[in-house]
Amino acid sequence: MGLLRKVIAKYPTVFDLAKTKDEEAFKLWEGLGYYNRCKNLLFTARKIVQDYKGKFPEDYDTIVALKGIGPYTAAAIASFAFNLPYAVIDGNVFRVLSRFFGIDTAIDSNNGKKEFTELANKALDKQNAGLYNQAIMDFGATVCKPLKPLCSYCVMRQNCIAFNSGRVNALPVKEKTITKKHRCFYYFLFECNDEILIHKRTANDIWQNLYEFYLFESSEQQLWNNESIEQWLKEQLNINKALVEHISSVITQQLTHQQIKGQIIKIKLNKIPAVLQKHEWIKKTKLKTLAFPKLLNEYFQANSFQQTIF
């Protein structure tokens, strides 16, 4: 929560957030993850200032239409902030409803989403929507947990179909199994005349709008040494003269459905080769002003980086 407090302290009002520069916001957001949320946050803040004079809308349909806000978040805002009768449906709520009512319809199927949405809205205390939503979410997070639920302490167990039929650990049911991807990122940190080559990630992928170095992504882990690096530079970039200053150890970052293994290879160049001249180069002292992924920030903190870059 420390980083989130920094964001709130920096931008105490929607007007402050709306007028900030994108790069400044991304830098402050650094470490919170899900950077596309920061992009959507800026877009929506500016829309609220421009279209609603800084006053957050108070009806569900307008809230859900805002960029970056889906049905779950819209229901949470509508009920928590304005006590509107909209049920919040997250993983905790799916689990509580599935177990209590003994429903084995897959929660990630189209039929399941429709069935549980209807049930959640039917069970909702419409007079106290915000309090009810918070209660059922907290109940799922602290009592009706995914693993080792506290059934023996649960005040609902007498009426819980899953508990009374011995199916607690069988519910809820999921139709799809998420396959976690493994990716290998090899960053070539090119330095020439106190300038560093950087690249801004703009594709529809992880870490969008964050900065990185020259990236070689591989589906298989590579073994790097001076000889293999020099060969790669020659074959891939037609670079014949370069000094390999540092090869980092492998750094791992676990995302929700991806595991990234990264390695940074620092290369000193006497001049910028033709193949890299169209890339963005900045003074290395400016690195601290840009937002980078957590994986690269871990490298920045290492002594090996501090000794080779400054």
Steps between C-alpha positions, in 0.01 A plus 500: 500500500801732536523567126126552473514759778773681307275516194210635708726752676639621168156531340252579780227610256386390158610841367859434613498159333342626179764766438808288571731379225469133408867423565485654846199288593657180365817567698303544822292191419821297467476182707121484520474281187216487244626815329211512257289592802710813542440590136125450542505693827650803328254479210200475732622777732526736203156399379346565841660844512406586142152348477379501861685805642693280741194337661499121488175366345254341741311261274610149402460535123723807484756347735531173304546697177818662634823359356664240721185436703321170439183357657679380815668835573189695402286294739755551777510877449123529462428301815788614724486869409131550426332191652341414166353146473766329285661173606879475490609168352864403543678171569406511868132551423498224237648261757260588783192471280617179335563328833205635695246419228682185382530617137736302279456708183847613388552856618707586191240376250246728333213320671680516832566873478135564420373266774725643771432859397125441532546324835729771636249771414216295648690447827610866521370708790382788287451734796858449616676409176840642589514332840375168359750498213789574734383231740471218247836589342671504841326177598639326191847639563524411871262208571383332179856491366609310187722264697440392859174694554404555864184290486512402868476871595254597227164634621349400163598133506162367615340628180800452272425229242868440421586450868207268567567293189878481545575696182671810638832428328327404174334840458508730319552326166714648225475395138832636382849435627729800470833420338780710637747628245874501548693772317869585485593869464859584415573870526801651327588820682689692231707798617683741271648838597306510829173425322277195544270340244145474634170379360143575606267199500189595303375163376196331653708299743626513858664819629336722242635859511800402713859532381753226440829442319559323168307176540566156358220267605544126479270207573797312641757599756832604349848456643697821457874558518733745326542276198128432446415867553759619248372244250140612556590867457680427176232275352194693617611864495817500291696635798864392477655716770347504845606456861296263716511678836255295703274192483244497778369197679152380401221704659152346527171688519174312550192659348147366529519265203859546389844439638768728361865405524718797417868566453680827430813518287683832507683592180736797453519639146747747354243629255132438430474244217266571210254231605441674836498863390122519467451389860457745786817590689505701822760621747546228758430744782139522372434132568377585850219713358344222292267219606638147455359153575570349840745253346724781375462700819638204694803510274539873558528437873780247458856608568610356167278751320599795717866428439468476122255779423596793726 
